Amino acid sequence: MLAGAAVWLGFDMALSREQIIQERSALAVQQSQFMSQWFGTTVVAADYVLRDVLEKVTADEVNSSVGNKDEIQRVCPWLAKKISTVPGAIGLGLYDAECIYRLVADTTKIGLKSNLSFCASSPVMTENRAYTQYLPAIKSASKVPTIAVTRPRISSEGHFLGGALAAFHIGEFQRWIQSFPLGDHDVLALADSDAMIVAHNPPTSANFEKRIISLEELPNFGRQRSSASLIAVSPLDGRTRVYGVSKVENIPLLCIVGFDLHDSLHEWRRRAWQFGGGFLGMLLLYTLALREHLLTLRQWDDMRDLAATDPLTGVANRRQLVLCGEKEMARSRRYQGHISLLMVDIDRFKSINDLWGHATGDRVIQAVADAMVAITRGQDVVGRLGGEEFLLILAETDGVGALANAERLRETIQDMVSVTSDDNQIVRFTVSVGVTTSAPDDATFADMLGRADRALYAAKNCGRNQVVGVWPETCARNVA
């Protein structure tokens, strides 16, 4: 039961841990998607302004503005007002077919060539739609990391005529992600397609130009909007986090939310310790109870052995002999079988005690018990009636077999040389044996004991060291 409880508890805790991780993964993905949607909304707002600018300032006006201060003074302040309608934008300008800025809200940028990706090809091949691109400081016209949202101008014949661009300082995004509350070791970040940090919360200058996730673990999103979750070790601080990563469509930036795995599992660990401690306490109580139970069982066994065993010889005592005899008699009646009794008495035992001492007498008693045990089978019972008297109950044995066993026992003891006195002298002794067998008209086991006792008395009267059998009245022979 305890093993089953332990398996169930372990399985339940593993399942709850996995569930917590899945919930944190889903929350991380949800928050990263929210960030990417915010970026998407920003791009849409910027594109709306860019289309308005392209409609009101034609390609011819852009081309004719080269060296035309009046045109520059007319359009550039208007672009500066337009940029104020786009939250977070730091630059707005128009470029010609050679990707050179001609009209810009910040006039110091006029004449610079754009580093947009499609401007690198010749001829420029692009579609009439909005494009977004992350420009690191080295490529940005403002020399700071920016996000560029641009809409090219395409003629009816499909020729590239230039376009309009809005730039967003990456610092705006840094301030934005810092507005989110975080756990002690959680992170929010913007990263480029190579997982290089662009903005990070909590802000740490040392983190920039480093990867927040290794490239091997970074999902491959392509150009489409997509999201994924993963568990990874951050190269920044070596902590394991559950990350949600989302990519804005067509923007080479990743919105990353990372929940610290150790902190996320704090409550789970506390519950695991509680359950584990409770289970170990229960196991300890069970162990103590089991120990007491086994001790009690052992004490009961010891008490039962004391109640049924002669302490000197280790064979059954008189009470146990009577119980076993009554049981064997009942079984023999049920199955119409036979049992026989051998009552054994050590000859002149008082003289042994007087001559050699009681310690030697005890060894003689033990030797007789051992000899009786040696001739018995598993179903037979050897016991000490008291003093120097013994009884052997032979199950499923008739008179002939009992006499044979008795004679073998008598001869074994007569020839025994293993008992020595305290001064190492060999002590020889003999036994007298009375034999009887069961009869259908025996009322109790005491009837058989009485006949065995009479047989033993007859053996003593015949000069000792004898085997005498006394049979029931129904038997053909009475005394042998």
WODABEL-V29112 format. One record per pair of residues at least 6 apart in sequence whose ideal C-beta (glycine too) atoms are under 7 Angstrom apart, sorted by sequence separation. I is the first residue (numbers start at 1). J is the second residue. D is the distance in Angstrom with one decimal. If there is no record, write none. Layout:
BEGIN
i->[I,I]
j->[J,J]
d->[D,D]
END
This chain:
BEGIN
i->[65,83,95,96,104,118,137,140,154,155,182,191,192,310,332,376,384,385,420,421,442,462,471,64,65,95,137,154,191,200,233,234,247,309,310,332,383,420,459,471,83,93,94,101,102,118,137,152,153,180,189,190,308,309,316,352,353,383,394,419,459,470,83,94,101,136,153,190,219,231,232,245,246,308,352,373,417,459,470,61,65,82,93,101,135,153,189,197,329,372,382,438,458,469,93,100,101,135,152,177,189,197,219,231,232,245,328,394,468,469,93,151,308,349,352,380,381,436,458,468,79,92,100,101,134,135,150,151,177,187,188,196,197,217,229,230,243,244,369,380,455,79,91,99,150,187,229,243,380,455,91,99,132,133,150,196,197,217,229,243,369,380,436,455,93,117,132,195,242,376,379,414,436,454,99,116,132,148,149,173,195,227,228,241,242,413,57,195,214,227,241,346,372,413,434,95,130,131,148,182,213,227,241,242,434,436,451,99,115,182,195,241,372,435,130,146,147,180,191,194,214,226,239,240,369,410,434,458,83,146,177,212,225,242,346,368,434,146,147,178,189,195,225,365,410,79,115,128,146,177,211,212,225,344,409,432,434,79,80,142,144,145,174,178,210,224,434,79,126,128,173,210,219,221,433,76,223,406,432,75,76,170,344,432,53,76,112,170,174,207,406,213,231,375,72,76,62,109,116,403,432,435,49,63,375,402,432,435,436,439,62,116,126,375,430,432,433,434,435,436,437,72,402,430,436,439,49,66,124,434,49,57,65,123,372,65,371,399,349,398,46,62,45,53,62,371,346,371,46,345,212,345,368,371,42,57,343,344,343,344,367,312,341,342,91,114,367,414,90,313,341,342,367,145,312,313,185,187,312,315,339,340,198,339,364,410,313,339,363,324,340,410,134,315,338,339,340,193,195,337,338,340,192,321,338,342,407,192,340,360,406,321,340,360,97,190,191,320,342,359,364,368,97,134,321,342,403,97,190,191,316,318,328,356,357,364,96,316,317,403,95,189,315,316,317,318,328,360,94,95,315,318,325,188,315,324,94,95,321,399,187,313,356,93,186,399,186,92,186,310,91,185,352,91,89,90,183,352,403,89,90,185,89,90,184,86,88,183,347,47,346,347,88,347,346,347,345,43,344,345,43,344,342,343,342,59,340,341,340,54,340,50,54,338,339,51,62,338,50,47,59,46,59,47,43,332,341,329,343,54,343,53,341,345,343,329,343,50,50,329,49,347,132,134,347,131,132,133,134,326,46,325,322,36,33,32,29,29,28,25,40,43,39,40,36,35,36,32,36,39,31,32,33,28,32,28,29,28,39,25,29,24,25,36,35,21,32,32,32,31,28,28,28,24,24,20,20,17,20,17,16,13,13,9,9,6,2,2]
j->[71,89,101,102,110,124,143,146,160,161,188,197,198,316,338,382,390,391,426,427,448,468,477,71,72,102,144,161,198,207,240,241,254,316,317,339,390,427,466,478,91,101,102,109,110,126,145,160,161,188,197,198,316,317,324,360,361,391,402,427,467,478,92,103,110,145,162,199,228,240,241,254,255,317,361,382,426,468,479,71,75,92,103,111,145,163,199,207,339,382,392,448,468,479,104,111,112,146,163,188,200,208,230,242,243,256,339,405,479,480,105,163,320,361,364,392,393,448,470,480,92,105,113,114,147,148,163,164,190,200,201,209,210,230,242,243,256,257,382,393,468,93,105,113,164,201,243,257,394,469,106,114,147,148,165,211,212,232,244,258,384,395,451,470,109,133,148,211,258,392,395,430,452,470,116,133,149,165,166,190,212,244,245,258,259,430,75,213,232,245,259,364,390,431,452,114,149,150,167,201,232,246,260,261,453,455,470,119,135,202,215,261,392,455,151,167,168,201,212,215,235,247,260,261,390,431,455,479,105,168,199,234,247,264,368,390,456,169,170,201,212,218,248,388,433,103,139,152,170,201,235,236,249,368,433,456,458,104,105,167,169,170,199,203,235,249,459,105,152,154,199,236,245,247,459,103,250,433,459,103,104,198,372,460,82,105,141,199,203,236,435,243,261,405,103,107,94,141,148,435,464,467,82,96,408,435,465,468,469,472,96,150,160,409,464,466,467,468,469,470,471,107,437,465,471,474,85,102,160,470,86,94,102,160,409,103,409,437,388,437,86,102,86,94,103,412,388,413,89,388,256,389,413,416,88,103,389,390,391,392,416,362,391,392,142,165,418,465,142,365,393,394,419,198,365,366,239,241,366,369,393,394,253,394,419,465,369,395,419,381,397,467,192,373,396,397,398,252,254,396,397,399,252,381,398,402,467,253,401,421,467,383,402,422,160,253,254,383,405,422,427,431,161,198,385,406,467,162,255,256,381,383,393,421,422,429,162,382,383,469,162,256,382,383,384,385,395,427,162,163,383,386,393,257,384,393,164,165,391,469,258,384,427,165,258,471,259,166,260,384,166,260,427,167,166,167,260,429,480,167,168,263,168,169,263,166,168,263,429,130,429,430,172,431,431,432,431,130,431,432,132,433,433,434,435,153,435,436,436,151,437,149,153,437,438,151,162,438,151,149,161,149,162,151,149,438,448,438,452,164,453,164,452,456,455,442,456,164,166,445,166,464,250,252,465,250,251,252,253,445,166,445,445,225,227,227,227,229,229,229,248,251,248,249,246,246,247,244,248,251,244,245,246,242,246,243,244,244,255,242,246,242,244,255,255,242,255,256,257,257,257,258,259,259,264,264,265,265,268,268,268,272,275,275,279,279,283,286]
d->[4.2,5.1,5.0,5.4,5.4,5.8,5.6,4.7,6.4,5.5,6.7,5.5,6.0,6.9,6.2,5.7,5.4,5.3,5.8,5.4,5.9,6.4,6.1,6.5,5.8,6.5,5.5,6.9,5.9,4.9,5.2,6.0,5.6,6.5,4.6,5.0,6.8,6.4,4.1,5.8,7.0,4.8,5.9,5.4,6.5,4.7,5.2,6.1,4.3,5.6,5.8,4.3,6.1,6.1,6.6,6.6,4.2,5.3,5.7,4.7,6.5,6.6,4.2,4.4,5.8,5.4,5.0,4.2,4.2,6.6,6.8,5.6,4.8,6.4,5.3,5.2,5.5,4.0,6.1,6.8,6.8,5.8,6.2,6.7,7.0,5.0,6.5,5.3,6.4,4.6,5.5,6.1,4.3,6.9,3.5,6.5,5.2,5.0,3.9,4.5,4.8,5.4,7.0,5.5,6.0,5.3,4.9,6.4,6.3,4.6,6.5,5.7,3.9,6.7,5.8,6.6,4.2,5.9,6.8,6.4,4.9,4.7,5.2,6.5,5.8,5.4,5.5,5.7,6.9,6.8,4.2,6.4,5.8,6.0,6.9,5.3,6.1,4.6,6.7,6.2,4.8,6.7,6.3,5.8,6.7,6.7,6.5,6.9,5.4,5.8,6.0,4.3,6.5,4.9,4.2,5.9,5.4,4.5,5.2,4.8,6.6,6.0,4.0,3.8,6.4,5.8,6.9,4.4,7.0,6.6,4.4,5.2,4.7,5.0,6.4,6.0,5.2,5.6,4.8,5.6,5.7,6.8,5.3,3.9,4.8,6.4,6.1,4.8,6.9,6.7,6.1,6.4,6.0,5.1,4.9,5.3,6.3,5.1,5.4,6.3,5.3,4.3,5.5,5.7,6.6,5.7,4.8,3.6,6.2,6.7,6.4,5.9,5.6,5.7,5.0,4.6,4.4,6.5,5.5,6.7,5.9,5.4,5.9,4.5,6.7,6.1,3.0,6.1,5.0,6.0,5.7,6.3,6.2,6.5,6.1,6.3,3.1,6.0,6.6,4.9,5.1,5.1,6.3,6.3,5.7,6.5,4.1,6.6,6.2,4.5,5.5,6.5,3.8,6.8,6.5,6.1,7.0,6.8,4.2,6.5,6.0,4.1,4.1,6.3,6.8,5.9,5.6,4.1,4.8,4.3,4.8,6.2,6.2,4.3,6.2,6.0,5.7,4.3,3.9,4.7,6.5,5.4,6.8,5.3,6.3,6.2,5.1,5.9,6.6,5.8,5.1,6.5,6.7,6.0,6.6,5.4,5.0,5.1,6.6,5.6,5.1,6.4,5.8,5.8,5.9,4.9,6.5,6.9,6.5,3.5,5.6,6.0,6.2,5.6,6.3,5.6,4.6,5.8,4.1,5.3,6.5,6.6,6.1,3.9,6.5,5.6,6.2,6.2,4.2,6.8,5.4,6.0,5.1,7.0,6.4,5.5,6.3,4.4,4.0,5.9,5.3,5.0,5.9,6.8,6.0,5.2,4.0,5.5,6.6,6.0,6.0,5.2,6.3,6.9,6.6,6.8,6.9,4.3,5.5,6.9,6.3,6.2,6.3,4.0,6.2,6.8,6.3,6.5,6.6,6.3,6.1,6.9,5.0,6.2,6.2,5.5,5.8,7.0,6.6,5.0,6.4,4.5,6.7,6.5,5.6,6.8,3.7,5.6,5.4,4.6,4.6,5.6,5.4,6.7,6.4,6.7,6.8,4.5,6.9,5.4,6.2,6.4,5.9,6.7,4.7,6.4,5.3,6.3,7.0,4.8,4.5,3.8,3.5,6.3,5.8,5.7,4.7,6.2,6.6,6.1,6.5,6.5,5.4,6.9,6.8,5.1,6.4,5.2,6.3,5.9,5.9,7.0,5.9,4.5,6.1,5.8,4.4,6.7,6.4,5.8,5.2,4.4,4.6,3.4,6.4,5.2,5.6,5.9,6.7,6.0,5.2,5.9,5.6,5.8,5.7,6.0,5.2,6.6,5.3,6.2,4.3,5.5,5.7,5.6,6.2,6.2,5.3,5.1,5.6,4.3,6.9,3.7,6.7,3.6,5.1,5.6,6.3,6.1,6.9,6.7,6.5,5.6,5.6,4.4,6.4,5.9,5.1,5.5,6.4,4.1,6.0,4.7,4.0,6.2,5.5,5.9,6.4,6.6,5.2,5.3,5.6,5.3,5.6,4.4,5.7,5.7,6.6,5.4,6.8,6.4,4.4,6.9,5.7,5.8,4.9,6.2,5.8,5.7,4.2,6.4,4.3,4.1,5.9,6.0,5.4,5.7,5.5,6.4,4.0,5.3,6.1,4.8,4.4,5.7,6.9,6.9,4.6,4.4,6.1,5.2,6.5,4.3,5.8,5.2,6.1,6.9,4.2,6.8,5.5,4.7,4.4,4.1,6.3,6.9,5.5,6.4,5.0,5.1,6.1,3.9,5.5,7.0,4.6,6.9,4.1,6.8,6.7,4.1,4.6,6.4,6.3,6.0,4.8,5.7,3.9,6.0,3.7,2.9,7.0,5.2,6.9,4.6,6.7,4.6,3.8,6.1,4.6,6.2,4.5,4.4,4.4,6.9,5.5,4.8,4.9,6.3,6.3,6.6,5.5,5.6,6.3,5.4,6.8,5.9,6.1,6.6,6.3,6.2]
END
